[in-house]
Amino acid sequence: MLAQVAPKVGDIGHNTTLVLEAMRQAEDAGSDVVVLPELVITGYPPEDLLYRSSFMDAAEQAARRVISEAGEVAVIFGHPKRTSAGLKNSATLARNGQALGVYDKQALANYGVFDERRYFTPGDGREVFDVDGWKIGVGICEDLWDDAVVKDAARHAHDVIVNLNASPFHVGKQAEREALMAKRARQFAAPVLYVNQVGGQDEVVFDGGCHAVDAEGVLMARAPLFETAWLSIDLAKPCGEISEMPQPLEQIHDALVLGVRDYVHRNGCRQVLIGLSGGIDSAVTAALACEALGVENVLGVLLPSRYSSDHSVSDSLALAANYGIETFTLPIERVVEAAEGVLSEPFAEWDLEKPDVTEENVQARIRGMLLMAISNKTGRMLLTTGNKSEVAVGYATLYGDMAGGFAVLKDVYKTQVFELARYINRDQELIPEHTIAKPPSAELAPDQKDSDLLPDYAELDAILEAHIHDRLSPEEIISRGFDADVVLRVVGMLYRAEYKRRQAPPGVKITQRAFGRDRRYPITHGFKEWQACRYNQK
């Protein structure tokens, strides 16, 4: 049995209960072996908690408890282990109250969200577990992605390979996993069983996707994604339940819902609030929050200004009515006038009276201040509504629309936000059609449109994806047919906005190049690639 469970980082008591419950489930199902994810005892990634001796004491005590309570059904589970050679990322086989084998992870992942070499030292050998004469090869996550580790392991005879994972989601990740496991099964000439955890942890979402392939690489079974599950595998009968693979847009939707739910709940909150602007971003954020937390736990706040259009208010109220979201309205005009009055004297003295982005940001920051005041007073978590396109080029206001506890759309490009809105409306119109159809606008100045400052979002997103995800240089992007001036302007905006992103709240990761741990650039640096390209263009 593969146990697709949802451990919580640092909650060792909860995680131990998950393991013991999986052991009971396997016993009731008549299984011979139950396999749980990588570092299931601590949750993944435990990060610098591993440096706390009291944390490691608790983790090792929990591992001993699991071993002592193991019965006739063998259990293979992940946990950290202190040794004289350093800390190991380990998997233990326990049965009848005894540890019958321990395997230490050899290939330590150290890219993207992974930082395992900071904490662990690699294992130096291949352990083959024996259960009633069955030779079980063990790998932990990256081990089966590493050709050298696999080549060494393939020299041993195995009846089956089990791979314990804490593998984060990105769009298309499950297909990549299954293709690799099929390849490894053919190399080992043995079935491969893949177990993964599920749940949200800060910016990362684990989507589960436990599955099994036979010795020829044919898929035997797959657990559903984004939910806890028990997947029973009978190697004598190479066929089982194969849950449907969600389409990419459905995967994004489900990852965002799960990420919001677990971030809010695991940080001790039940309720959230959202500034409703009538725009597509706040509408999609509210829709996802309703799905994740329940409509009764979502509060919508309208903050109209002198520049807010009538449809901004009517579209917000229509969305709220469609879902049943509680709302109230806080017009910001009086507060804006007060702030402008206070600032008028120094601005006049410095001959800086002409309105510019300063006055726009004052409005955004007043909104942020009011929303955070409600958050503080009510204990509701404020969800920000900015998308990846805006965050990338700095089209967002620090301490304004960037203020909050969690950024739901932080890794979702604007074009994908529109696609999500259509997906949410697949059965009925929940997000008003006018919200989807109207030109995007921050409404911080008269007749303002996003297109006044930014390229069309389809073009902007294509340039950003080429530079961020594909890591193409400005010259390479231009060679694809994009306008040189637009490319250079966008890339320059991307790097100049790094300081803003460092101060932004966390948000759900759905791509391989999410801002934050996936993409780490200095704020201050002299490698201004877009300027060099501009010079070369001349």
One Martini backbone bead per residue (centre of mass of N, CA, C, O) as a GRO file, in nm:
protein
  538
    1MET     BB    1   0.097   0.036   0.021
    2LEU     BB    2   0.020   0.376  -0.056
    3ALA     BB    3   0.070   0.677   0.137
    4GLN     BB    4  -0.123   0.971   0.080
    5VAL     BB    5  -0.016   1.215   0.275
    6ALA     BB    6  -0.042   1.513   0.521
    7PRO     BB    7   0.204   1.659   0.632
    8LYS     BB    8   0.350   1.869   0.894
    9VAL     BB    9   0.561   2.098   0.960
   10GLY     BB   10   0.670   2.013   1.293
   11ASP     BB   11   0.424   1.799   1.339
   12ILE     BB   12   0.505   1.516   1.484
   13GLY     BB   13   0.249   1.405   1.609
   14HIS     BB   14   0.073   1.408   1.357
   15ASN     BB   15   0.265   1.241   1.174
   16THR     BB   16   0.268   0.987   1.344
   17THR     BB   17  -0.032   0.931   1.319
   18LEU     BB   18  -0.028   0.885   1.014
   19VAL     BB   19   0.151   0.636   1.020
   20LEU     BB   20  -0.020   0.459   1.210
   21GLU     BB   21  -0.273   0.466   1.033
   22ALA     BB   22  -0.144   0.334   0.785
   23MET     BB   23  -0.083   0.068   0.927
   24ARG     BB   24  -0.382   0.000   0.985
   25GLN     BB   25  -0.482   0.007   0.695
   26ALA     BB   26  -0.295  -0.217   0.591
   27GLU     BB   27  -0.397  -0.437   0.779
   28ASP     BB   28  -0.698  -0.428   0.687
   29ALA     BB   29  -0.607  -0.484   0.373
   30GLY     BB   30  -0.368  -0.707   0.369
   31SER     BB   31  -0.091  -0.603   0.367
   32ASP     BB   32   0.267  -0.620   0.358
   33VAL     BB   33   0.318  -0.312   0.268
   34VAL     BB   34   0.400   0.025   0.378
   35VAL     BB   35   0.433   0.350   0.218
   36LEU     BB   36   0.604   0.654   0.284
   37PRO     BB   37   0.723   0.949   0.279
   38GLU     BB   38   0.944   1.179   0.284
   39LEU     BB   39   0.987   1.302   0.587
   40VAL     BB   40   0.712   1.240   0.749
   41ILE     BB   41   0.783   1.313   1.046
   42THR     BB   42   0.850   1.637   0.974
   43GLY     BB   43   0.823   1.720   0.709
   44TYR     BB   44   0.818   1.922   0.396
   45PRO     BB   45   1.048   2.144   0.468
   46PRO     BB   46   1.228   2.186   0.771
   47GLU     BB   47   1.489   2.309   0.767
   48ASP     BB   48   1.616   2.477   1.051
   49LEU     BB   49   1.492   2.271   1.248
   50LEU     BB   50   1.737   2.068   1.220
   51TYR     BB   51   1.920   2.248   1.428
   52ARG     BB   52   1.734   2.145   1.651
   53SER     BB   53   1.771   1.930   1.904
   54SER     BB   54   1.472   1.903   1.995
   55PHE     BB   55   1.365   1.821   1.719
   56MET     BB   56   1.540   1.567   1.681
   57ASP     BB   57   1.448   1.423   1.930
   58ALA     BB   58   1.149   1.400   1.841
   59ALA     BB   59   1.199   1.250   1.574
   60GLU     BB   60   1.345   1.000   1.696
   61GLN     BB   61   1.119   0.918   1.885
   62ALA     BB   62   0.910   0.869   1.661
   63ALA     BB   63   1.064   0.649   1.511
   64ARG     BB   64   1.069   0.451   1.748
   65ARG     BB   65   0.764   0.419   1.768
   66VAL     BB   66   0.709   0.302   1.492
   67ILE     BB   67   0.886   0.056   1.528
   68SER     BB   68   0.745  -0.059   1.790
   69GLU     BB   69   0.444  -0.066   1.628
   70ALA     BB   70   0.522  -0.267   1.440
   71GLY     BB   71   0.408  -0.531   1.258
   72GLU     BB   72   0.346  -0.754   1.012
   73VAL     BB   73   0.342  -0.496   0.867
   74ALA     BB   74   0.540  -0.337   0.675
   75VAL     BB   75   0.741  -0.032   0.714
   76ILE     BB   76   0.808   0.262   0.511
   77PHE     BB   77   0.993   0.552   0.629
   78GLY     BB   78   1.055   0.897   0.671
   79HIS     BB   79   1.367   1.041   0.815
   80PRO     BB   80   1.577   1.178   1.029
   81LYS     BB   81   1.945   1.123   1.094
   82ARG     BB   82   2.184   1.088   1.326
   83THR     BB   83   2.542   1.103   1.272
   84SER     BB   84   2.886   1.105   1.262
   85ALA     BB   85   2.854   1.207   0.941
   86GLY     BB   86   2.571   1.323   0.986
   87LEU     BB   87   2.290   1.414   0.834
   88LYS     BB   88   2.008   1.212   0.740
   89ASN     BB   89   1.808   1.094   0.470
   90SER     BB   90   1.568   0.854   0.563
   91ALA     BB   91   1.486   0.494   0.544
   92THR     BB   92   1.267   0.270   0.718
   93LEU     BB   93   1.244  -0.072   0.809
   94ALA     BB   94   0.954  -0.213   0.972
   95ARG     BB   95   0.903  -0.509   1.201
   96ASN     BB   96   0.801  -0.636   1.479
   97GLY     BB   97   0.961  -0.396   1.644
   98GLN     BB   98   1.179  -0.366   1.403
   99ALA     BB   99   1.475  -0.276   1.244
  100LEU     BB  100   1.569  -0.404   0.911
  101GLY     BB  101   1.633  -0.114   0.773
  102VAL     BB  102   1.855   0.143   0.619
  103TYR     BB  103   1.823   0.435   0.411
  104ASP     BB  104   2.037   0.672   0.245
  105LYS     BB  105   2.043   0.942   0.081
  106GLN     BB  106   2.237   1.037  -0.207
  107ALA     BB  107   2.068   1.248  -0.377
  108LEU     BB  108   2.093   1.589  -0.331
  109ALA     BB  109   1.886   1.839  -0.357
  110ASN     BB  110   2.002   2.175  -0.522
  111TYR     BB  111   1.725   2.314  -0.638
  112GLY     BB  112   1.522   2.547  -0.633
  113VAL     BB  113   1.353   2.450  -0.342
  114PHE     BB  114   1.615   2.305  -0.288
  115ASP     BB  115   1.847   2.249   0.027
  116GLU     BB  116   2.003   1.976   0.126
  117ARG     BB  117   2.316   2.048   0.166
  118ARG     BB  118   2.268   2.219   0.424
  119TYR     BB  119   2.186   1.940   0.603
  120PHE     BB  120   2.299   1.697   0.436
  121THR     BB  121   2.440   1.379   0.396
  122PRO     BB  122   2.531   1.137   0.200
  123GLY     BB  123   2.498   0.840   0.108
  124ASP     BB  124   2.711   0.516   0.054
  125GLY     BB  125   2.465   0.307  -0.012
  126ARG     BB  126   2.289  -0.004  -0.094
  127GLU     BB  127   1.977  -0.091   0.014
  128VAL     BB  128   1.822  -0.415   0.061
  129PHE     BB  129   1.520  -0.521   0.124
  130ASP     BB  130   1.357  -0.783   0.331
  131VAL     BB  131   1.034  -0.946   0.249
  132ASP     BB  132   0.972  -1.256   0.234
  133GLY     BB  133   1.204  -1.260  -0.009
  134TRP     BB  134   1.171  -0.972  -0.090
  135LYS     BB  135   1.337  -0.746  -0.300
  136ILE     BB  136   1.385  -0.406  -0.184
  137GLY     BB  137   1.424  -0.119  -0.337
  138VAL     BB  138   1.562   0.210  -0.245
  139GLY     BB  139   1.438   0.547  -0.283
  140ILE     BB  140   1.494   0.912  -0.260
  141CYS     BB  141   1.375   1.077  -0.496
  142GLU     BB  142   1.652   1.186  -0.650
  143ASP     BB  143   1.772   0.904  -0.698
  144LEU     BB  144   1.583   0.847  -0.965
  145TRP     BB  145   1.718   1.110  -1.119
  146ASP     BB  146   1.997   0.965  -1.090
  147ASP     BB  147   2.203   0.795  -1.292
  148ALA     BB  148   2.429   0.691  -1.102
  149VAL     BB  149   2.251   0.564  -0.886
  150VAL     BB  150   2.097   0.374  -1.076
  151LYS     BB  151   2.335   0.219  -1.195
  152ASP     BB  152   2.425   0.099  -0.924
  153ALA     BB  153   2.152  -0.035  -0.841
  154ALA     BB  154   2.117  -0.223  -1.105
  155ARG     BB  155   2.329  -0.447  -1.002
  156HIS     BB  156   2.093  -0.531  -0.843
  157ALA     BB  157   1.853  -0.735  -0.720
  158HIS     BB  158   1.495  -0.697  -0.789
  159ASP     BB  159   1.141  -0.699  -0.731
  160VAL     BB  160   1.132  -0.397  -0.615
  161ILE     BB  161   1.066  -0.041  -0.626
  162VAL     BB  162   1.097   0.228  -0.391
  163ASN     BB  163   0.973   0.578  -0.382
  164LEU     BB  164   1.042   0.849  -0.179
  165ASN     BB  165   0.847   1.159  -0.149
  166ALA     BB  166   0.892   1.537  -0.193
  167SER     BB  167   0.703   1.655  -0.455
  168PRO     BB  168   0.651   1.923  -0.622
  169PHE     BB  169   0.448   2.129  -0.792
  170HIS     BB  170   0.392   2.143  -1.148
  171VAL     BB  171   0.314   2.179  -1.449
  172GLY     BB  172   0.343   1.840  -1.556
  173LYS     BB  173   0.482   1.659  -1.333
  174GLN     BB  174   0.342   1.381  -1.347
  175ALA     BB  175   0.436   1.303  -1.630
  176GLU     BB  176   0.736   1.307  -1.558
  177ARG     BB  177   0.735   1.090  -1.344
  178GLU     BB  178   0.614   0.854  -1.512
  179ALA     BB  179   0.835   0.850  -1.726
  180LEU     BB  180   1.071   0.791  -1.534
  181MET     BB  181   0.963   0.532  -1.396
  182ALA     BB  182   0.951   0.371  -1.658
  183LYS     BB  183   1.251   0.383  -1.719
  184ARG     BB  184   1.349   0.253  -1.452
  185ALA     BB  185   1.201  -0.016  -1.474
  186ARG     BB  186   1.361  -0.109  -1.723
  187GLN     BB  187   1.639  -0.097  -1.587
  188PHE     BB  188   1.552  -0.296  -1.340
  189ALA     BB  189   1.338  -0.510  -1.410
  190ALA     BB  190   1.110  -0.357  -1.227
  191PRO     BB  191   0.897  -0.245  -1.028
  192VAL     BB  192   0.753   0.086  -0.953
  193LEU     BB  193   0.706   0.276  -0.649
  194TYR     BB  194   0.526   0.584  -0.595
  195VAL     BB  195   0.560   0.821  -0.325
  196ASN     BB  196   0.354   1.103  -0.212
  197GLN     BB  197   0.275   1.393  -0.096
  198VAL     BB  198   0.028   1.622   0.049
  199GLY     BB  199   0.010   1.970   0.027
  200GLY     BB  200   0.070   2.275   0.192
  201GLN     BB  201   0.392   2.477   0.197
  202ASP     BB  202   0.361   2.767   0.172
  203GLU     BB  203   0.456   2.784  -0.163
  204VAL     BB  204   0.418   2.481  -0.159
  205VAL     BB  205   0.288   2.204  -0.355
  206PHE     BB  206   0.155   1.884  -0.292
  207ASP     BB  207   0.002   1.633  -0.523
  208GLY     BB  208   0.110   1.354  -0.517
  209GLY     BB  209   0.076   1.081  -0.736
  210CYS     BB  210   0.061   0.801  -0.683
  211HIS     BB  211   0.241   0.513  -0.829
  212ALA     BB  212   0.256   0.236  -1.078
  213VAL     BB  213   0.498   0.026  -1.242
  214ASP     BB  214   0.607  -0.199  -1.440
  215ALA     BB  215   0.882  -0.360  -1.580
  216GLU     BB  216   0.784  -0.210  -1.867
  217GLY     BB  217   0.638   0.080  -1.782
  218VAL     BB  218   0.346   0.024  -1.703
  219LEU     BB  219   0.066   0.149  -1.590
  220MET     BB  220  -0.118   0.042  -1.293
  221ALA     BB  221  -0.136   0.304  -1.096
  222ARG     BB  222  -0.340   0.592  -0.961
  223ALA     BB  223  -0.368   0.853  -0.771
  224PRO     BB  224  -0.510   1.117  -0.675
  225LEU     BB  225  -0.491   1.450  -0.694
  226PHE     BB  226  -0.494   1.668  -0.416
  227GLU     BB  227  -0.525   1.406  -0.221
  228THR     BB  228  -0.590   1.183  -0.008
  229ALA     BB  229  -0.456   0.835  -0.010
  230TRP     BB  230  -0.501   0.484  -0.094
  231LEU     BB  231  -0.266   0.256  -0.260
  232SER     BB  232  -0.321  -0.051  -0.396
  233ILE     BB  233  -0.080  -0.318  -0.462
  234ASP     BB  234  -0.069  -0.598  -0.695
  235LEU     BB  235   0.194  -0.771  -0.828
  236ALA     BB  236   0.026  -1.028  -0.930
  237LYS     BB  237  -0.182  -0.787  -1.038
  238PRO     BB  238  -0.118  -0.568  -1.303
  239CYS     BB  239  -0.376  -0.397  -1.171
  240GLY     BB  240  -0.560  -0.084  -1.129
  241GLU     BB  241  -0.626   0.218  -1.019
  242ILE     BB  242  -0.678   0.497  -1.255
  243SER     BB  243  -0.659   0.805  -1.225
  244GLU     BB  244  -0.725   1.092  -1.350
  245MET     BB  245  -0.572   1.330  -1.548
  246PRO     BB  246  -0.540   1.642  -1.519
  247GLN     BB  247  -0.558   1.923  -1.661
  248PRO     BB  248  -0.365   2.198  -1.647
  249LEU     BB  249  -0.586   2.397  -1.544
  250GLU     BB  250  -0.685   2.212  -1.318
  251GLN     BB  251  -0.419   2.196  -1.168
  252ILE     BB  252  -0.396   2.492  -1.098
  253HIS     BB  253  -0.656   2.519  -0.945
  254ASP     BB  254  -0.602   2.294  -0.729
  255ALA     BB  255  -0.340   2.416  -0.619
  256LEU     BB  256  -0.457   2.686  -0.521
  257VAL     BB  257  -0.666   2.575  -0.327
  258LEU     BB  258  -0.473   2.410  -0.151
  259GLY     BB  259  -0.274   2.638  -0.079
  260VAL     BB  260  -0.475   2.818   0.068
  261ARG     BB  261  -0.591   2.628   0.276
  262ASP     BB  262  -0.320   2.546   0.420
  263TYR     BB  263  -0.207   2.822   0.488
  264VAL     BB  264  -0.438   2.923   0.659
  265HIS     BB  265  -0.479   2.682   0.857
  266ARG     BB  266  -0.170   2.634   0.945
  267ASN     BB  267  -0.183   2.952   1.061
  268GLY     BB  268  -0.464   2.972   1.237
  269CYS     BB  269  -0.685   3.018   1.021
  270ARG     BB  270  -1.029   3.074   0.866
  271GLN     BB  271  -1.022   3.373   0.760
  272VAL     BB  272  -1.087   3.617   0.496
  273LEU     BB  273  -0.975   3.896   0.292
  274ILE     BB  274  -1.087   4.113   0.012
  275GLY     BB  275  -1.020   4.331  -0.241
  276LEU     BB  276  -1.278   4.464  -0.435
  277SER     BB  277  -1.259   4.597  -0.784
  278GLY     BB  278  -1.384   4.434  -1.051
  279GLY     BB  279  -1.157   4.261  -1.127
  280ILE     BB  280  -1.003   3.970  -1.222
  281ASP     BB  281  -0.816   3.914  -0.977
  282SER     BB  282  -1.019   3.944  -0.739
  283ALA     BB  283  -1.221   3.738  -0.850
  284VAL     BB  284  -1.039   3.486  -0.853
  285THR     BB  285  -0.950   3.497  -0.562
  286ALA     BB  286  -1.233   3.470  -0.441
  287ALA     BB  287  -1.309   3.202  -0.573
  288LEU     BB  288  -1.080   3.034  -0.448
  289ALA     BB  289  -1.148   3.095  -0.152
  290CYS     BB  290  -1.428   2.968  -0.150
  291GLU     BB  291  -1.328   2.681  -0.218
  292ALA     BB  292  -1.118   2.652   0.019
  293LEU     BB  293  -1.309   2.790   0.281
  294GLY     BB  294  -1.568   2.915   0.225
  295VAL     BB  295  -1.790   3.166   0.203
  296GLU     BB  296  -1.817   3.227   0.520
  297ASN     BB  297  -1.479   3.303   0.512
  298VAL     BB  298  -1.547   3.552   0.316
  299LEU     BB  299  -1.439   3.893   0.268
  300GLY     BB  300  -1.562   4.185   0.105
  301VAL     BB  301  -1.387   4.490  -0.001
  302LEU     BB  302  -1.484   4.809  -0.087
  303LEU     BB  303  -1.261   5.086  -0.246
  304PRO     BB  304  -1.359   5.354  -0.359
  305SER     BB  305  -1.291   5.615  -0.587
  306ARG     BB  306  -1.280   5.881  -0.804
  307TYR     BB  307  -1.192   5.650  -1.040
  308SER     BB  308  -1.421   5.473  -1.007
  309SER     BB  309  -1.629   5.283  -1.161
  310ASP     BB  310  -1.940   5.164  -1.173
  311HIS     BB  311  -1.853   4.867  -1.257
  312SER     BB  312  -1.673   4.803  -1.018
  313VAL     BB  313  -1.904   4.781  -0.818
  314SER     BB  314  -2.108   4.599  -0.972
  315ASP     BB  315  -1.913   4.360  -1.018
  316SER     BB  316  -1.854   4.302  -0.721
  317LEU     BB  317  -2.153   4.252  -0.635
  318ALA     BB  318  -2.208   4.024  -0.834
  319LEU     BB  319  -2.001   3.828  -0.728
  320ALA     BB  320  -2.106   3.819  -0.436
  321ALA     BB  321  -2.388   3.715  -0.512
  322ASN     BB  322  -2.305   3.449  -0.656
  323TYR     BB  323  -2.163   3.340  -0.376
  324GLY     BB  324  -2.229   3.494  -0.090
  325ILE     BB  325  -2.061   3.739  -0.014
  326GLU     BB  326  -1.951   3.936   0.218
  327THR     BB  327  -2.001   4.299   0.235
  328PHE     BB  328  -1.821   4.620   0.225
  329THR     BB  329  -1.792   4.983   0.222
  330LEU     BB  330  -1.487   5.201   0.164
  331PRO     BB  331  -1.443   5.504   0.105
  332ILE     BB  332  -1.132   5.696   0.022
  333GLU     BB  333  -1.150   6.006  -0.030
  334ARG     BB  334  -1.103   6.141   0.250
  335VAL     BB  335  -0.821   6.018   0.293
  336VAL     BB  336  -0.688   6.127   0.040
  337GLU     BB  337  -0.733   6.428   0.099
  338ALA     BB  338  -0.572   6.430   0.361
  339ALA     BB  339  -0.301   6.340   0.243
  340GLU     BB  340  -0.278   6.567   0.030
  341GLY     BB  341  -0.282   6.796   0.235
  342VAL     BB  342  -0.023   6.719   0.389
  343LEU     BB  343   0.162   6.713   0.113
  344SER     BB  344   0.134   6.997  -0.024
  345GLU     BB  345   0.352   7.169   0.110
  346PRO     BB  346   0.617   7.016   0.036
  347PHE     BB  347   0.557   6.998  -0.270
  348ALA     BB  348   0.551   7.307  -0.314
  349GLU     BB  349   0.836   7.373  -0.206
  350TRP     BB  350   0.960   7.159  -0.436
  351ASP     BB  351   0.801   7.174  -0.703
  352LEU     BB  352   0.575   6.894  -0.683
  353GLU     BB  353   0.254   6.926  -0.787
  354LYS     BB  354   0.251   6.731  -1.004
  355PRO     BB  355   0.093   6.466  -1.092
  356ASP     BB  356   0.163   6.116  -1.025
  357VAL     BB  357   0.247   5.813  -0.896
  358THR     BB  358   0.217   5.909  -0.607
  359GLU     BB  359  -0.094   5.944  -0.598
  360GLU     BB  360  -0.154   5.651  -0.671
  361ASN     BB  361  -0.008   5.522  -0.423
  362VAL     BB  362  -0.175   5.648  -0.203
  363GLN     BB  363  -0.430   5.493  -0.266
  364ALA     BB  364  -0.316   5.205  -0.238
  365ARG     BB  365  -0.217   5.247   0.062
  366ILE     BB  366  -0.488   5.305   0.186
  367ARG     BB  367  -0.609   5.037   0.120
  368GLY     BB  368  -0.399   4.866   0.269
  369MET     BB  369  -0.448   4.989   0.548
  370LEU     BB  370  -0.750   4.913   0.577
  371LEU     BB  371  -0.721   4.608   0.537
  372MET     BB  372  -0.518   4.565   0.772
  373ALA     BB  373  -0.705   4.665   0.993
  374ILE     BB  374  -0.915   4.443   0.958
  375SER     BB  375  -0.723   4.211   1.003
  376ASN     BB  376  -0.636   4.287   1.290
  377LYS     BB  377  -0.927   4.303   1.422
  378THR     BB  378  -1.040   4.003   1.305
  379GLY     BB  379  -0.812   3.782   1.200
  380ARG     BB  380  -0.794   3.812   0.906
  381MET     BB  381  -0.665   3.718   0.610
  382LEU     BB  382  -0.490   3.880   0.364
  383LEU     BB  383  -0.550   3.872   0.020
  384THR     BB  384  -0.380   3.903  -0.252
  385THR     BB  385  -0.415   3.993  -0.628
  386GLY     BB  386  -0.157   3.965  -0.768
  387ASN     BB  387   0.024   3.891  -1.049
  388LYS     BB  388   0.302   3.790  -1.222
  389SER     BB  389   0.317   4.017  -1.428
  390GLU     BB  390   0.312   4.252  -1.222
  391VAL     BB  391   0.539   4.156  -1.034
  392ALA     BB  392   0.763   4.151  -1.247
  393VAL     BB  393   0.727   4.482  -1.336
  394GLY     BB  394   0.605   4.654  -1.084
  395TYR     BB  395   0.274   4.659  -1.109
  396ALA     BB  396   0.298   4.757  -0.793
  397THR     BB  397   0.231   4.834  -0.442
  398LEU     BB  398   0.390   4.906  -0.183
  399TYR     BB  399   0.172   4.885   0.085
  400GLY     BB  400  -0.072   4.804  -0.092
  401ASP     BB  401  -0.153   4.559  -0.306
  402MET     BB  402   0.091   4.392  -0.149
  403ALA     BB  403  -0.066   4.367   0.097
  404GLY     BB  404  -0.029   4.079   0.314
  405GLY     BB  405  -0.028   3.713   0.364
  406PHE     BB  406  -0.130   3.618   0.063
  407ALA     BB  407  -0.041   3.521  -0.286
  408VAL     BB  408  -0.227   3.354  -0.499
  409LEU     BB  409  -0.112   3.485  -0.804
  410LYS     BB  410   0.208   3.503  -0.810
  411ASP     BB  411   0.235   3.241  -1.042
  412VAL     BB  412   0.017   3.397  -1.234
  413TYR     BB  413  -0.056   3.485  -1.523
  414LYS     BB  414  -0.275   3.686  -1.675
  415THR     BB  415  -0.369   3.488  -1.893
  416GLN     BB  416  -0.438   3.268  -1.676
  417VAL     BB  417  -0.656   3.422  -1.527
  418PHE     BB  418  -0.857   3.414  -1.758
  419GLU     BB  419  -0.868   3.104  -1.777
  420LEU     BB  420  -0.971   3.061  -1.488
  421ALA     BB  421  -1.235   3.211  -1.519
  422ARG     BB  422  -1.348   3.017  -1.732
  423TYR     BB  423  -1.329   2.765  -1.555
  424ILE     BB  424  -1.512   2.863  -1.325
  425ASN     BB  425  -1.748   2.910  -1.563
  426ARG     BB  426  -1.817   2.622  -1.690
  427ASP     BB  427  -2.127   2.597  -1.559
  428GLN     BB  428  -2.129   2.902  -1.450
  429GLU     BB  429  -2.184   3.238  -1.372
  430LEU     BB  430  -1.968   3.384  -1.135
  431ILE     BB  431  -1.801   3.555  -1.311
  432PRO     BB  432  -1.843   3.828  -1.459
  433GLU     BB  433  -1.826   3.899  -1.788
  434HIS     BB  434  -1.732   4.194  -1.763
  435THR     BB  435  -1.472   4.132  -1.605
  436ILE     BB  436  -1.339   3.974  -1.846
  437ALA     BB  437  -1.383   4.187  -2.095
  438LYS     BB  438  -1.248   4.416  -1.972
  439PRO     BB  439  -1.012   4.637  -1.943
  440PRO     BB  440  -0.747   4.665  -1.764
  441SER     BB  441  -0.743   4.842  -1.434
  442ALA     BB  442  -0.641   5.045  -1.158
  443GLU     BB  443  -0.787   5.318  -1.106
  444LEU     BB  444  -0.567   5.590  -1.039
  445ALA     BB  445  -0.673   5.735  -1.302
  446PRO     BB  446  -0.784   5.880  -1.567
  447ASP     BB  447  -0.862   5.642  -1.792
  448GLN     BB  448  -0.713   5.392  -1.703
  449LYS     BB  449  -0.468   5.157  -1.841
  450ASP     BB  450  -0.247   4.908  -1.863
  451SER     BB  451  -0.164   4.982  -2.169
  452ASP     BB  452  -0.016   5.253  -2.102
  453LEU     BB  453   0.253   5.076  -1.976
  454LEU     BB  454   0.184   4.804  -2.117
  455PRO     BB  455   0.178   4.547  -2.281
  456ASP     BB  456   0.029   4.315  -2.399
  457TYR     BB  457  -0.021   4.032  -2.218
  458ALA     BB  458   0.063   3.825  -2.426
  459GLU     BB  459   0.340   3.957  -2.478
  460LEU     BB  460   0.446   3.983  -2.193
  461ASP     BB  461   0.430   3.679  -2.113
  462ALA     BB  462   0.618   3.573  -2.336
  463ILE     BB  463   0.868   3.728  -2.243
  464LEU     BB  464   0.880   3.633  -1.950
  465GLU     BB  465   0.894   3.328  -2.006
  466ALA     BB  466   1.154   3.335  -2.174
  467HIS     BB  467   1.333   3.461  -1.940
  468ILE     BB  468   1.250   3.291  -1.685
  469HIS     BB  469   1.211   2.991  -1.789
  470ASP     BB  470   1.418   2.980  -2.049
  471ARG     BB  471   1.661   3.185  -2.019
  472LEU     BB  472   1.660   3.418  -2.215
  473SER     BB  473   1.785   3.652  -2.387
  474PRO     BB  474   1.711   3.936  -2.538
  475GLU     BB  475   1.821   3.851  -2.814
  476GLU     BB  476   1.660   3.582  -2.832
  477ILE     BB  477   1.380   3.712  -2.816
  478ILE     BB  478   1.405   3.897  -3.059
  479SER     BB  479   1.455   3.656  -3.264
  480ARG     BB  480   1.135   3.573  -3.233
  481GLY     BB  481   0.992   3.879  -3.309
  482PHE     BB  482   1.033   4.089  -3.104
  483ASP     BB  483   1.039   4.390  -2.989
  484ALA     BB  484   1.311   4.545  -2.874
  485ASP     BB  485   1.199   4.770  -2.689
  486VAL     BB  486   1.007   4.588  -2.529
  487VAL     BB  487   1.206   4.384  -2.418
  488LEU     BB  488   1.396   4.583  -2.269
  489ARG     BB  489   1.181   4.706  -2.088
  490VAL     BB  490   1.085   4.448  -1.946
  491VAL     BB  491   1.357   4.349  -1.833
  492GLY     BB  492   1.416   4.602  -1.670
  493MET     BB  493   1.164   4.587  -1.489
  494LEU     BB  494   1.221   4.315  -1.360
  495TYR     BB  495   1.490   4.398  -1.207
  496ARG     BB  496   1.386   4.662  -1.063
  497ALA     BB  497   1.158   4.479  -0.892
  498GLU     BB  498   1.305   4.301  -0.677
  499TYR     BB  499   1.254   4.461  -0.411
  500LYS     BB  500   0.952   4.401  -0.404
  501ARG     BB  501   0.955   4.088  -0.394
  502ARG     BB  502   1.104   4.070  -0.115
  503GLN     BB  503   0.822   4.210   0.021
  504ALA     BB  504   0.644   3.986  -0.045
  505PRO     BB  505   0.425   3.762  -0.021
  506PRO     BB  506   0.344   3.461  -0.033
  507GLY     BB  507   0.293   3.196  -0.289
  508VAL     BB  508   0.182   2.991  -0.521
  509LYS     BB  509   0.338   2.725  -0.680
  510ILE     BB  510   0.326   2.634  -1.054
  511THR     BB  511   0.623   2.662  -1.138
  512GLN     BB  512   0.976   2.642  -1.210
  513ARG     BB  513   0.979   2.992  -1.184
  514ALA     BB  514   0.940   3.111  -0.911
  515PHE     BB  515   0.925   3.349  -0.701
  516GLY     BB  516   1.216   3.306  -0.500
  517ARG     BB  517   1.348   2.996  -0.468
  518ASP     BB  518   1.372   2.961  -0.785
  519ARG     BB  519   1.446   3.288  -0.797
  520ARG     BB  520   1.779   3.429  -0.745
  521TYR     BB  521   1.832   3.773  -0.709
  522PRO     BB  522   1.986   4.050  -0.688
  523ILE     BB  523   1.922   4.376  -0.626
  524THR     BB  524   2.232   4.445  -0.639
  525HIS     BB  525   2.369   4.509  -0.966
  526GLY     BB  526   2.581   4.519  -1.285
  527PHE     BB  527   2.403   4.314  -1.472
  528LYS     BB  528   2.274   4.486  -1.750
  529GLU     BB  529   2.155   4.325  -2.009
  530TRP     BB  530   1.958   4.534  -2.143
  531GLN     BB  531   2.175   4.756  -2.190
  532ALA     BB  532   2.374   4.599  -2.363
  533CYS     BB  533   2.168   4.539  -2.585
  534ARG     BB  534   2.105   4.829  -2.662
  535TYR     BB  535   2.391   4.893  -2.754
  536ASN     BB  536   2.407   4.670  -2.973
  537GLN     BB  537   2.168   4.773  -3.144
  538LYS     BB  538   2.324   5.045  -3.222
   0.00000   0.00000   0.00000
